[in-house]
Amino acid sequence: MIDFDTLLNPEKEKILGLDILQHGILANQIWTPRASGVLIKHEVVNELEQVWANFIKLR
């Protein structure tokens, strides 16, 4: 299940980049999988939600 809270147009808006996702606990997740159906690991969920909330506030 997925619940979109925000949609960004990458041609007009900055998106959350790999440079941010590859630091700290977020580095424990594979962000460039070779197949679909990859789940976000439980240990990174809270950090990802916090990073996303901060990113959305700054745009």
N, CA, C, O and CB atoms as a CASP TS submission, in Angstrom:
PFRMAT TS
TARGET T0000
AUTHOR 0000-0000-0000
METHOD Language model
MODEL 1
PARENT N/A
ATOM      1  N   MET     1       0.849  -1.175   0.000  1.00  0.00           N
ATOM      2  CA  MET     1       0.000   0.000   0.000  1.00  0.00           C
ATOM      3  C   MET     1       0.895   1.238   0.000  1.00  0.00           C
ATOM      4  O   MET     1       1.974   1.246   0.591  1.00  0.00           O
ATOM      5  CB  MET     1      -0.966  -0.002   1.225  1.00  0.00           C
ATOM      6  N   ILE     2       0.433   2.250  -0.657  1.00  0.00           N
ATOM      7  CA  ILE     2       1.153   3.511  -0.705  1.00  0.00           C
ATOM      8  C   ILE     2       0.160   4.652  -0.584  1.00  0.00           C
ATOM      9  O   ILE     2      -0.940   4.599  -1.135  1.00  0.00           O
ATOM     10  CB  ILE     2       1.979   3.633  -2.006  1.00  0.00           C
ATOM     11  N   ASP     3       0.559   5.672   0.136  1.00  0.00           N
ATOM     12  CA  ASP     3      -0.287   6.833   0.346  1.00  0.00           C
ATOM     13  C   ASP     3       0.546   8.070   0.008  1.00  0.00           C
ATOM     14  O   ASP     3       1.435   8.445   0.773  1.00  0.00           O
ATOM     15  CB  ASP     3      -0.838   6.889   1.821  1.00  0.00           C
ATOM     16  N   PHE     4       0.266   8.700  -1.125  1.00  0.00           N
ATOM     17  CA  PHE     4       1.011   9.881  -1.544  1.00  0.00           C
ATOM     18  C   PHE     4       0.550  11.091  -0.743  1.00  0.00           C
ATOM     19  O   PHE     4      -0.648  11.356  -0.649  1.00  0.00           O
ATOM     20  CB  PHE     4       0.838  10.133  -3.057  1.00  0.00           C
ATOM     21  N   ASP     5       1.504  11.828  -0.164  1.00  0.00           N
ATOM     22  CA  ASP     5       1.151  13.069   0.512  1.00  0.00           C
ATOM     23  C   ASP     5       1.551  14.277  -0.326  1.00  0.00           C
ATOM     24  O   ASP     5       0.982  15.359  -0.178  1.00  0.00           O
ATOM     25  CB  ASP     5       1.818  13.135   1.887  1.00  0.00           C
ATOM     26  N   THR     6       2.532  14.090  -1.206  1.00  0.00           N
ATOM     27  CA  THR     6       3.017  15.170  -2.061  1.00  0.00           C
ATOM     28  C   THR     6       3.540  14.583  -3.359  1.00  0.00           C
ATOM     29  O   THR     6       4.222  13.559  -3.351  1.00  0.00           O
ATOM     30  CB  THR     6       4.118  15.993  -1.350  1.00  0.00           C
ATOM     31  N   LEU     7       3.228  15.218  -4.458  1.00  0.00           N
ATOM     32  CA  LEU     7       3.807  14.847  -5.752  1.00  0.00           C
ATOM     33  C   LEU     7       4.629  16.025  -6.252  1.00  0.00           C
ATOM     34  O   LEU     7       4.168  17.167  -6.235  1.00  0.00           O
ATOM     35  CB  LEU     7       2.694  14.451  -6.793  1.00  0.00           C
ATOM     36  N   LEU     8       5.852  15.742  -6.697  1.00  0.00           N
ATOM     37  CA  LEU     8       6.735  16.790  -7.197  1.00  0.00           C
ATOM     38  C   LEU     8       6.978  16.587  -8.683  1.00  0.00           C
ATOM     39  O   LEU     8       7.043  15.454  -9.159  1.00  0.00           O
ATOM     40  CB  LEU     8       8.070  16.801  -6.426  1.00  0.00           C
ATOM     41  N   ASN     9       7.111  17.672  -9.405  1.00  0.00           N
ATOM     42  CA  ASN     9       7.461  17.630 -10.813  1.00  0.00           C
ATOM     43  C   ASN     9       8.973  17.858 -10.891  1.00  0.00           C
ATOM     44  O   ASN     9       9.429  18.983 -10.689  1.00  0.00           O
ATOM     45  CB  ASN     9       6.654  18.707 -11.654  1.00  0.00           C
ATOM     46  N   PRO    10       9.763  16.812 -11.181  1.00  0.00           N
ATOM     47  CA  PRO    10      11.219  16.950 -11.173  1.00  0.00           C
ATOM     48  C   PRO    10      11.749  17.906 -12.236  1.00  0.00           C
ATOM     49  O   PRO    10      12.907  18.319 -12.164  1.00  0.00           O
ATOM     50  CB  PRO    10      11.850  15.608 -11.361  1.00  0.00           C
ATOM     51  N   GLU    11      10.936  18.263 -13.210  1.00  0.00           N
ATOM     52  CA  GLU    11      11.360  19.234 -14.207  1.00  0.00           C
ATOM     53  C   GLU    11      11.236  20.669 -13.697  1.00  0.00           C
ATOM     54  O   GLU    11      11.838  21.590 -14.250  1.00  0.00           O
ATOM     55  CB  GLU    11      10.545  19.063 -15.475  1.00  0.00           C
ATOM     56  N   LYS    12      10.441  20.847 -12.625  1.00  0.00           N
ATOM     57  CA  LYS    12      10.206  22.192 -12.103  1.00  0.00           C
ATOM     58  C   LYS    12      10.594  22.352 -10.635  1.00  0.00           C
ATOM     59  O   LYS    12      10.779  23.474 -10.163  1.00  0.00           O
ATOM     60  CB  LYS    12       8.760  22.552 -12.275  1.00  0.00           C
ATOM     61  N   GLU    13      10.720  21.239  -9.910  1.00  0.00           N
ATOM     62  CA  GLU    13      10.979  21.300  -8.477  1.00  0.00           C
ATOM     63  C   GLU    13      12.144  20.386  -8.111  1.00  0.00           C
ATOM     64  O   GLU    13      12.397  19.380  -8.775  1.00  0.00           O
ATOM     65  CB  GLU    13       9.719  20.913  -7.680  1.00  0.00           C
ATOM     66  N   LYS    14      12.837  20.752  -7.055  1.00  0.00           N
ATOM     67  CA  LYS    14      13.909  19.912  -6.541  1.00  0.00           C
ATOM     68  C   LYS    14      13.288  18.667  -5.914  1.00  0.00           C
ATOM     69  O   LYS    14      12.253  18.746  -5.252  1.00  0.00           O
ATOM     70  CB  LYS    14      14.788  20.686  -5.506  1.00  0.00           C
ATOM     71  N   ILE    15      13.928  17.520  -6.129  1.00  0.00           N
ATOM     72  CA  ILE    15      13.458  16.280  -5.516  1.00  0.00           C
ATOM     73  C   ILE    15      14.469  15.822  -4.470  1.00  0.00           C
ATOM     74  O   ILE    15      15.613  16.277  -4.466  1.00  0.00           O
ATOM     75  CB  ILE    15      13.236  15.176  -6.588  1.00  0.00           C
ATOM     76  N   LEU    16      14.053  14.938  -3.600  1.00  0.00           N
ATOM     77  CA  LEU    16      14.926  14.389  -2.564  1.00  0.00           C
ATOM     78  C   LEU    16      15.944  13.479  -3.239  1.00  0.00           C
ATOM     79  O   LEU    16      15.589  12.428  -3.771  1.00  0.00           O
ATOM     80  CB  LEU    16      14.106  13.612  -1.474  1.00  0.00           C
ATOM     81  N   GLY    17      17.197  13.883  -3.216  1.00  0.00           N
ATOM     82  CA  GLY    17      18.227  13.193  -3.979  1.00  0.00           C
ATOM     83  C   GLY    17      18.929  12.071  -3.233  1.00  0.00           C
ATOM     84  O   GLY    17      18.840  11.956  -2.011  1.00  0.00           O
ATOM     85  N   LEU    18      19.623  11.256  -3.998  1.00  0.00           N
ATOM     86  CA  LEU    18      20.391  10.147  -3.430  1.00  0.00           C
ATOM     87  C   LEU    18      21.481  10.644  -2.496  1.00  0.00           C
ATOM     88  O   LEU    18      21.861   9.932  -1.566  1.00  0.00           O
ATOM     89  CB  LEU    18      21.007   9.305  -4.539  1.00  0.00           C
ATOM     90  N   ASP    19      21.991  11.846  -2.719  1.00  0.00           N
ATOM     91  CA  ASP    19      23.023  12.383  -1.841  1.00  0.00           C
ATOM     92  C   ASP    19      22.542  12.459  -0.395  1.00  0.00           C
ATOM     93  O   ASP    19      23.335  12.293   0.531  1.00  0.00           O
ATOM     94  CB  ASP    19      23.457  13.763  -2.320  1.00  0.00           C
ATOM     95  N   ILE    20      21.264  12.706  -0.199  1.00  0.00           N
ATOM     96  CA  ILE    20      20.688  12.752   1.149  1.00  0.00           C
ATOM     97  C   ILE    20      20.367  11.343   1.643  1.00  0.00           C
ATOM     98  O   ILE    20      20.579  11.032   2.815  1.00  0.00           O
ATOM     99  CB  ILE    20      19.415  13.627   1.167  1.00  0.00           C
ATOM    100  N   LEU    21      19.863  10.499   0.762  1.00  0.00           N
ATOM    101  CA  LEU    21      19.419   9.156   1.147  1.00  0.00           C
ATOM    102  C   LEU    21      20.570   8.192   1.438  1.00  0.00           C
ATOM    103  O   LEU    21      20.333   7.109   1.972  1.00  0.00           O
ATOM    104  CB  LEU    21      18.556   8.580   0.059  1.00  0.00           C
ATOM    105  N   GLN    22      21.785   8.548   1.108  1.00  0.00           N
ATOM    106  CA  GLN    22      22.915   7.641   1.303  1.00  0.00           C
ATOM    107  C   GLN    22      23.746   7.981   2.532  1.00  0.00           C
ATOM    108  O   GLN    22      24.916   7.608   2.613  1.00  0.00           O
ATOM    109  CB  GLN    22      23.796   7.655   0.085  1.00  0.00           C
ATOM    110  N   HIS    23      23.145   8.694   3.496  1.00  0.00           N
ATOM    111  CA  HIS    23      23.850   9.062   4.723  1.00  0.00           C
ATOM    112  C   HIS    23      23.122   8.513   5.946  1.00  0.00           C
ATOM    113  O   HIS    23      21.903   8.341   5.940  1.00  0.00           O
ATOM    114  CB  HIS    23      23.989  10.590   4.829  1.00  0.00           C
ATOM    115  N   GLY    24      23.894   8.244   6.991  1.00  0.00           N
ATOM    116  CA  GLY    24      23.334   7.782   8.251  1.00  0.00           C
ATOM    117  C   GLY    24      22.592   6.468   8.103  1.00  0.00           C
ATOM    118  O   GLY    24      22.977   5.607   7.312  1.00  0.00           O
ATOM    119  N   ILE    25      21.530   6.325   8.869  1.00  0.00           N
ATOM    120  CA  ILE    25      20.753   5.082   8.864  1.00  0.00           C
ATOM    121  C   ILE    25      20.067   4.850   7.511  1.00  0.00           C
ATOM    122  O   ILE    25      19.763   3.712   7.155  1.00  0.00           O
ATOM    123  CB  ILE    25      19.704   5.111   9.986  1.00  0.00           C
ATOM    124  N   LEU    26      19.825   5.929   6.762  1.00  0.00           N
ATOM    125  CA  LEU    26      19.181   5.783   5.452  1.00  0.00           C
ATOM    126  C   LEU    26      20.061   5.013   4.475  1.00  0.00           C
ATOM    127  O   LEU    26      19.553   4.458   3.501  1.00  0.00           O
ATOM    128  CB  LEU    26      18.844   7.154   4.872  1.00  0.00           C
ATOM    129  N   ALA    27      21.355   4.970   4.713  1.00  0.00           N
ATOM    130  CA  ALA    27      22.275   4.230   3.847  1.00  0.00           C
ATOM    131  C   ALA    27      22.042   2.718   3.934  1.00  0.00           C
ATOM    132  O   ALA    27      22.551   1.970   3.099  1.00  0.00           O
ATOM    133  CB  ALA    27      23.723   4.556   4.219  1.00  0.00           C
ATOM    134  N   ASN    28      21.283   2.263   4.927  1.00  0.00           N
ATOM    135  CA  ASN    28      20.978   0.834   5.072  1.00  0.00           C
ATOM    136  C   ASN    28      19.921   0.349   4.082  1.00  0.00           C
ATOM    137  O   ASN    28      19.664  -0.851   3.984  1.00  0.00           O
ATOM    138  CB  ASN    28      20.510   0.550   6.484  1.00  0.00           C
ATOM    139  N   GLN    29      19.315   1.269   3.357  1.00  0.00           N
ATOM    140  CA  GLN    29      18.281   0.939   2.381  1.00  0.00           C
ATOM    141  C   GLN    29      18.882   1.005   0.980  1.00  0.00           C
ATOM    142  O   GLN    29      19.714   1.870   0.708  1.00  0.00           O
ATOM    143  CB  GLN    29      17.061   1.902   2.509  1.00  0.00           C
ATOM    144  N   ILE    30      18.479   0.115   0.100  1.00  0.00           N
ATOM    145  CA  ILE    30      18.881   0.189  -1.302  1.00  0.00           C
ATOM    146  C   ILE    30      17.892   1.113  -2.008  1.00  0.00           C
ATOM    147  O   ILE    30      16.707   0.796  -2.110  1.00  0.00           O
ATOM    148  CB  ILE    30      18.921  -1.241  -1.976  1.00  0.00           C
ATOM    149  N   TRP    31      18.381   2.261  -2.496  1.00  0.00           N
ATOM    150  CA  TRP    31      17.522   3.268  -3.114  1.00  0.00           C
ATOM    151  C   TRP    31      17.499   3.169  -4.633  1.00  0.00           C
ATOM    152  O   TRP    31      16.737   3.882  -5.285  1.00  0.00           O
ATOM    153  CB  TRP    31      17.973   4.645  -2.707  1.00  0.00           C
ATOM    154  N   THR    32      18.319   2.297  -5.202  1.00  0.00           N
ATOM    155  CA  THR    32      18.329   2.114  -6.657  1.00  0.00           C
ATOM    156  C   THR    32      18.217   0.619  -6.977  1.00  0.00           C
ATOM    157  O   THR    32      19.132   0.038  -7.559  1.00  0.00           O
ATOM    158  CB  THR    32      19.628   2.721  -7.290  1.00  0.00           C
ATOM    159  N   PRO    33      17.087  -0.004  -6.595  1.00  0.00           N
ATOM    160  CA  PRO    33      16.928  -1.443  -6.832  1.00  0.00           C
ATOM    161  C   PRO    33      16.810  -1.752  -8.324  1.00  0.00           C
ATOM    162  O   PRO    33      16.434  -0.898  -9.126  1.00  0.00           O
ATOM    163  CB  PRO    33      15.692  -1.971  -6.090  1.00  0.00           C
ATOM    164  N   ARG    34      17.138  -2.976  -8.667  1.00  0.00           N
ATOM    165  CA  ARG    34      17.047  -3.419 -10.064  1.00  0.00           C
ATOM    166  C   ARG    34      15.702  -4.061 -10.381  1.00  0.00           C
ATOM    167  O   ARG    34      15.465  -4.497 -11.507  1.00  0.00           O
ATOM    168  CB  ARG    34      18.164  -4.403 -10.374  1.00  0.00           C
ATOM    169  N   ALA    35      14.834  -4.115  -9.395  1.00  0.00           N
ATOM    170  CA  ALA    35      13.508  -4.711  -9.600  1.00  0.00           C
ATOM    171  C   ALA    35      12.492  -3.945  -8.763  1.00  0.00           C
ATOM    172  O   ALA    35      12.856  -3.212  -7.843  1.00  0.00           O
ATOM    173  CB  ALA    35      13.504  -6.232  -9.225  1.00  0.00           C
ATOM    174  N   SER    36      11.237  -4.118  -9.085  1.00  0.00           N
ATOM    175  CA  SER    36      10.184  -3.466  -8.317  1.00  0.00           C
ATOM    176  C   SER    36       9.794  -4.328  -7.126  1.00  0.00           C
ATOM    177  O   SER    36      10.255  -5.461  -6.988  1.00  0.00           O
ATOM    178  CB  SER    36       8.958  -3.185  -9.202  1.00  0.00           C
ATOM    179  N   GLY    37       8.953  -3.788  -6.280  1.00  0.00           N
ATOM    180  CA  GLY    37       8.444  -4.546  -5.151  1.00  0.00           C
ATOM    181  C   GLY    37       9.360  -4.535  -3.941  1.00  0.00           C
ATOM    182  O   GLY    37       9.206  -5.373  -3.053  1.00  0.00           O
ATOM    183  N   VAL    38      10.305  -3.610  -3.879  1.00  0.00           N
ATOM    184  CA  VAL    38      11.235  -3.533  -2.752  1.00  0.00           C
ATOM    185  C   VAL    38      10.570  -2.749  -1.622  1.00  0.00           C
ATOM    186  O   VAL    38      10.047  -1.657  -1.843  1.00  0.00           O
ATOM    187  CB  VAL    38      12.586  -2.863  -3.178  1.00  0.00           C
ATOM    188  N   LEU    39      10.591  -3.302  -0.427  1.00  0.00           N
ATOM    189  CA  LEU    39      10.021  -2.636   0.740  1.00  0.00           C
ATOM    190  C   LEU    39      11.044  -1.738   1.401  1.00  0.00           C
ATOM    191  O   LEU    39      12.241  -2.022   1.373  1.00  0.00           O
ATOM    192  CB  LEU    39       9.498  -3.657   1.742  1.00  0.00           C
ATOM    193  N   ILE    40      10.573  -0.653   1.995  1.00  0.00           N
ATOM    194  CA  ILE    40      11.437   0.198   2.810  1.00  0.00           C
ATOM    195  C   ILE    40      11.657  -0.534   4.132  1.00  0.00           C
ATOM    196  O   ILE    40      10.698  -0.954   4.779  1.00  0.00           O
ATOM    197  CB  ILE    40      10.805   1.637   3.036  1.00  0.00           C
ATOM    198  N   LYS    41      12.911  -0.687   4.530  1.00  0.00           N
ATOM    199  CA  LYS    41      13.241  -1.406   5.762  1.00  0.00           C
ATOM    200  C   LYS    41      12.672  -0.672   6.978  1.00  0.00           C
ATOM    201  O   LYS    41      12.665   0.558   7.037  1.00  0.00           O
ATOM    202  CB  LYS    41      14.773  -1.568   5.901  1.00  0.00           C
ATOM    203  N   HIS    42      12.200  -1.452   7.936  1.00  0.00           N
ATOM    204  CA  HIS    42      11.590  -0.879   9.141  1.00  0.00           C
ATOM    205  C   HIS    42      12.551   0.036   9.890  1.00  0.00           C
ATOM    206  O   HIS    42      12.123   1.037  10.466  1.00  0.00           O
ATOM    207  CB  HIS    42      11.119  -1.990  10.067  1.00  0.00           C
ATOM    208  N   GLU    43      13.830  -0.286   9.891  1.00  0.00           N
ATOM    209  CA  GLU    43      14.778   0.515  10.675  1.00  0.00           C
ATOM    210  C   GLU    43      15.062   1.884  10.066  1.00  0.00           C
ATOM    211  O   GLU    43      15.661   2.730  10.730  1.00  0.00           O
ATOM    212  CB  GLU    43      16.072  -0.237  10.825  1.00  0.00           C
ATOM    213  N   VAL    44      14.649   2.125   8.823  1.00  0.00           N
ATOM    214  CA  VAL    44      14.884   3.433   8.208  1.00  0.00           C
ATOM    215  C   VAL    44      13.611   4.269   8.068  1.00  0.00           C
ATOM    216  O   VAL    44      13.685   5.444   7.709  1.00  0.00           O
ATOM    217  CB  VAL    44      15.512   3.249   6.849  1.00  0.00           C
ATOM    218  N   VAL    45      12.466   3.693   8.341  1.00  0.00           N
ATOM    219  CA  VAL    45      11.185   4.371   8.110  1.00  0.00           C
ATOM    220  C   VAL    45      11.084   5.692   8.872  1.00  0.00           C
ATOM    221  O   VAL    45      10.761   6.716   8.270  1.00  0.00           O
ATOM    222  CB  VAL    45      10.034   3.460   8.513  1.00  0.00           C
ATOM    223  N   ASN    46      11.347   5.697  10.156  1.00  0.00           N
ATOM    224  CA  ASN    46      11.194   6.920  10.949  1.00  0.00           C
ATOM    225  C   ASN    46      12.129   8.019  10.475  1.00  0.00           C
ATOM    226  O   ASN    46      11.724   9.176  10.364  1.00  0.00           O
ATOM    227  CB  ASN    46      11.447   6.630  12.421  1.00  0.00           C
ATOM    228  N   GLU    47      13.382   7.663  10.194  1.00  0.00           N
ATOM    229  CA  GLU    47      14.350   8.646   9.709  1.00  0.00           C
ATOM    230  C   GLU    47      13.927   9.189   8.340  1.00  0.00           C
ATOM    231  O   GLU    47      14.026  10.390   8.091  1.00  0.00           O
ATOM    232  CB  GLU    47      15.760   8.019   9.624  1.00  0.00           C
ATOM    233  N   LEU    48      13.466   8.323   7.473  1.00  0.00           N
ATOM    234  CA  LEU    48      13.017   8.751   6.152  1.00  0.00           C
ATOM    235  C   LEU    48      11.838   9.717   6.271  1.00  0.00           C
ATOM    236  O   LEU    48      11.808  10.732   5.575  1.00  0.00           O
ATOM    237  CB  LEU    48      12.625   7.533   5.298  1.00  0.00           C
ATOM    238  N   GLU    49      10.892   9.428   7.118  1.00  0.00           N
ATOM    239  CA  GLU    49       9.746  10.316   7.304  1.00  0.00           C
ATOM    240  C   GLU    49      10.185  11.680   7.825  1.00  0.00           C
ATOM    241  O   GLU    49       9.648  12.707   7.409  1.00  0.00           O
ATOM    242  CB  GLU    49       8.735   9.688   8.268  1.00  0.00           C
ATOM    243  N   GLN    50      11.152  11.696   8.725  1.00  0.00           N
ATOM    244  CA  GLN    50      11.662  12.960   9.262  1.00  0.00           C
ATOM    245  C   GLN    50      12.412  13.755   8.186  1.00  0.00           C
ATOM    246  O   GLN    50      12.219  14.964   8.057  1.00  0.00           O
ATOM    247  CB  GLN    50      12.588  12.694  10.466  1.00  0.00           C
ATOM    248  N   VAL    51      13.256  13.083   7.426  1.00  0.00           N
ATOM    249  CA  VAL    51      14.003  13.740   6.348  1.00  0.00           C
ATOM    250  C   VAL    51      13.030  14.292   5.308  1.00  0.00           C
ATOM    251  O   VAL    51      13.202  15.414   4.830  1.00  0.00           O
ATOM    252  CB  VAL    51      15.005  12.752   5.687  1.00  0.00           C
ATOM    253  N   TRP    52      12.019  13.514   4.959  1.00  0.00           N
ATOM    254  CA  TRP    52      11.026  13.954   3.977  1.00  0.00           C
ATOM    255  C   TRP    52      10.265  15.181   4.483  1.00  0.00           C
ATOM    256  O   TRP    52      10.075  16.142   3.738  1.00  0.00           O
ATOM    257  CB  TRP    52      10.043  12.812   3.661  1.00  0.00           C
ATOM    258  N   ALA    53       9.833  15.152   5.732  1.00  0.00           N
ATOM    259  CA  ALA    53       9.094  16.292   6.299  1.00  0.00           C
ATOM    260  C   ALA    53       9.951  17.560   6.265  1.00  0.00           C
ATOM    261  O   ALA    53       9.455  18.632   5.920  1.00  0.00           O
ATOM    262  CB  ALA    53       8.652  15.984   7.754  1.00  0.00           C
ATOM    263  N   ASN    54      11.212  17.445   6.616  1.00  0.00           N
ATOM    264  CA  ASN    54      12.110  18.598   6.566  1.00  0.00           C
ATOM    265  C   ASN    54      12.325  19.081   5.139  1.00  0.00           C
ATOM    266  O   ASN    54      12.377  20.284   4.884  1.00  0.00           O
ATOM    267  CB  ASN    54      13.449  18.251   7.201  1.00  0.00           C
ATOM    268  N   PHE    55      12.450  18.144   4.214  1.00  0.00           N
ATOM    269  CA  PHE    55      12.648  18.492   2.805  1.00  0.00           C
ATOM    270  C   PHE    55      11.449  19.258   2.270  1.00  0.00           C
ATOM    271  O   PHE    55      11.618  20.265   1.582  1.00  0.00           O
ATOM    272  CB  PHE    55      12.888  17.230   1.964  1.00  0.00           C
ATOM    273  N   ILE    56      10.244  18.797   2.573  1.00  0.00           N
ATOM    274  CA  ILE    56       9.019  19.437   2.092  1.00  0.00           C
ATOM    275  C   ILE    56       8.879  20.842   2.676  1.00  0.00           C
ATOM    276  O   ILE    56       8.426  21.756   1.987  1.00  0.00           O
ATOM    277  CB  ILE    56       7.787  18.584   2.453  1.00  0.00           C
ATOM    278  N   LYS    57       9.265  21.022   3.939  1.00  0.00           N
ATOM    279  CA  LYS    57       9.185  22.351   4.575  1.00  0.00           C
ATOM    280  C   LYS    57      10.098  23.349   3.888  1.00  0.00           C
ATOM    281  O   LYS    57       9.767  24.531   3.798  1.00  0.00           O
ATOM    282  CB  LYS    57       9.548  22.260   6.060  1.00  0.00           C
ATOM    283  N   LEU    58      11.254  22.884   3.398  1.00  0.00           N
ATOM    284  CA  LEU    58      12.268  23.771   2.824  1.00  0.00           C
ATOM    285  C   LEU    58      12.008  24.144   1.367  1.00  0.00           C
ATOM    286  O   LEU    58      12.633  25.070   0.850  1.00  0.00           O
ATOM    287  CB  LEU    58      13.614  23.125   2.931  1.00  0.00           C
ATOM    288  N   ARG    59      11.110  23.449   0.707  1.00  0.00           N
ATOM    289  CA  ARG    59      10.939  23.738  -0.725  1.00  0.00           C
ATOM    290  C   ARG    59      10.055  24.900  -0.986  1.00  0.00           C
ATOM    291  O   ARG    59       9.825  25.254  -2.142  1.00  0.00           O
ATOM    292  CB  ARG    59      10.396  22.563  -1.431  1.00  0.00           C
TER
END
